Amino acid sequence: MAEPIKNPSILLIVGGGIAAYKSLELIRLLRAAEVEVRVVLTKAGAQFVTPLSLASLSGNKVYEDLFSLTDETEMGHIELSRQADLVVMAPATADLLAKAAQGHANDLASTLLLASDKTALAAPAMNWRMFTHPATQRNLARLRTDGMFFIGPNDGAMACGEFGPGRMAEPVEIFDAIQTALNRTKRTDLHDELCQDLAGRKMIITAGPTHEPIDPVRYLANRSSGKQGYAIARAAQAAGAEVVLISGPVSLVAPPGVGFVGVETAREMAAAVEVALPCDIFIAAAAVADWRVEADSDQKIKKGSEGPPLLRLTENPDILAGVARRVENRPPLVVGFAAETENLIEHARQKRMRKGCDVIVANDVSPAAGVMGGDDNTMVIVDAESETVWPKLSKEDAARRLVAHLGRILAKRS
Ligand SMILES: Cc1cc2nc3c(=O)[nH]c(=O)nc-3n(C[C@H](O)[C@H](O)[C@H](O)COP(=O)(O)O)c2cc1C
């Protein structure tokens, strides 16, 4: 591992988005950690935060103009980009990203990005429709290929009143990513650490419960809400992967831009997985019913004199084991979920061996843990070498962390 950079210096480009106010807090965190910060404020950025606030917090002059005689004599724009150890864009607006992807150089920010020979880290921030628009996704994919790193965006409530992916990562998250970037001068190390690079990778994710019919109006089900699987699908998409989400019946909206297949039963889910394969990462987050009714009735079963019907159950296909034990087209990374109410780690370890998968994500689903249907999750990651307990996180944060973790494993294997 490379030595951390001494007296690091950041060039921070602040674009024209509502999230620009968060860049003030980011500068405060960086300055407290003794990181030198020079700010470039775009014309649109200046509509949201003032140069005075940025200069006061950074303790440095704020640069706004490409054609400024004073700035050019003080420090040429090329020099400004070269002096920094890292270029950070926060907020990285759709417009800034588009310009960077196209190689435009028609203002100070875009010219600096093009003239820079340093690693660039962007924190995208925009309305979710802008973020999921094919044009923005194309630009992000292009920039990832060109070597730009990304932190976020997160899912969440937006200033425009809508909800979805596009909310800028929190200042502390960007700060952490900057520290990671500064402590890794070797690009390959940095790539492993900040791996959001699932561009060109395909992920199949199953989510939700399955409904197993008893008759046309009744079914066997479980309490899975699908929230964790959907959050993983969003995180995988944000990391650049092509995502196919195969979901049992839930009351969630399919994430925009994700390939979506809705199913009811375990057998339908197994068939949909078969159609969607091959892929690079298969994540079985669905709570697939272990059993179905052997002979479900075509007609509604009537309450009669014979008393309650006896339901004979039969086993459903084991989708996870089926994918993990494939000879042809076995995905390089097969991940299962273990929902347990006792002996979490031991059961997860046994499940991993039994199913033949690479990683098991274990959850305590006892009612006291509140995971089923809740918004938080405590994941335990069980692989061939170790068991790691992650702290309690929101399902969104847990999903992002899991996707980054799996991305790193995949990058090491290929
Ligand atoms: C109130 C308001 C909020 C905006 N917020 C965003 C935003 O969060 N993200 C974004 O990409 N564009 C946003 N825009 C549009 C950008 O400001 C606009 O595309 C601008 O040209 C971006 O300039 P830049 O390249 O300097 O960032 C917003 C515009 C307005 C009027």
The ligand as a Tripos MOL2 file, in Angstrom:
@<TRIPOS>MOLECULE
LIG
   31    33     1     0     0
SMALL
NO_CHARGES

@<TRIPOS>ATOM
      1 C1        -33.2910   25.7640   -8.5170 C.3       1 LIG1
      2 C2        -32.4350   24.9390   -9.4290 C.ar      1 LIG1
      3 C3        -31.8710   23.7820   -8.9400 C.ar      1 LIG1
      4 C4        -31.0700   22.9760   -9.7510 C.ar      1 LIG1
      5 N1        -30.5320   21.8550   -9.2390 N.ar      1 LIG1
      6 C5        -29.8080   21.0590  -10.0380 C.ar      1 LIG1
      7 C6        -29.2250   19.8720   -9.5130 C.ar      1 LIG1
      8 O1        -29.3810   19.5360   -8.3370 O.2       1 LIG1
      9 N2        -28.4950   19.0900  -10.3390 N.ar      1 LIG1
     10 C7        -28.3110   19.4200  -11.6510 C.ar      1 LIG1
     11 O2        -27.6640   18.6530  -12.3510 O.2       1 LIG1
     12 N3        -28.8150   20.5700  -12.1680 N.ar      1 LIG1
     13 C8        -29.5530   21.3740  -11.3930 C.ar      1 LIG1
     14 N4        -30.0790   22.5270  -11.9110 N.ar      1 LIG1
     15 C9        -29.7680   22.8970  -13.2870 C.3       1 LIG1
     16 C10       -28.3510   23.4470  -13.3740 C.3       1 LIG1
     17 O3        -28.2010   24.5690  -12.5050 O.3       1 LIG1
     18 C11       -28.0050   23.8480  -14.7960 C.3       1 LIG1
     19 O4        -27.9990   22.6730  -15.6150 O.3       1 LIG1
     20 C12       -26.6630   24.5330  -14.8840 C.3       1 LIG1
     21 O5        -26.4040   24.8680  -16.2220 O.3       1 LIG1
     22 C13       -25.5500   23.6450  -14.3640 C.3       1 LIG1
     23 O6        -24.3630   24.3770  -14.4050 O.3       1 LIG1
     24 P1        -22.9590   23.7510  -13.9960 P.3       1 LIG1
     25 O7        -22.4750   22.9730  -15.1590 O.co2     1 LIG1
     26 O8        -22.1240   24.9210  -13.7060 O.co2     1 LIG1
     27 O9        -23.1710   22.9110  -12.7990 O.co2     1 LIG1
     28 C14       -30.8540   23.3510  -11.1030 C.ar      1 LIG1
     29 C15       -31.4210   24.5400  -11.5750 C.ar      1 LIG1
     30 C16       -32.2120   25.3160  -10.7690 C.ar      1 LIG1
     31 C17       -32.7960   26.5640  -11.3190 C.3       1 LIG1
@<TRIPOS>BOND
     1     1     2 1
     2     2     3 ar
     3     2    30 ar
     4     3     4 ar
     5     4     5 ar
     6     4    28 ar
     7     5     6 ar
     8     6     7 ar
     9     6    13 1
    10     7     8 2
    11     7     9 ar
    12     9    10 ar
    13    10    11 2
    14    10    12 ar
    15    12    13 ar
    16    13    14 ar
    17    14    15 1
    18    14    28 ar
    19    15    16 1
    20    16    17 1
    21    16    18 1
    22    18    19 1
    23    18    20 1
    24    20    21 1
    25    20    22 1
    26    22    23 1
    27    23    24 1
    28    24    25 2
    29    24    26 1
    30    24    27 1
    31    28    29 ar
    32    29    30 ar
    33    30    31 1
@<TRIPOS>SUBSTRUCTURE
     1 LIG1         1 GROUP 0 **** ****
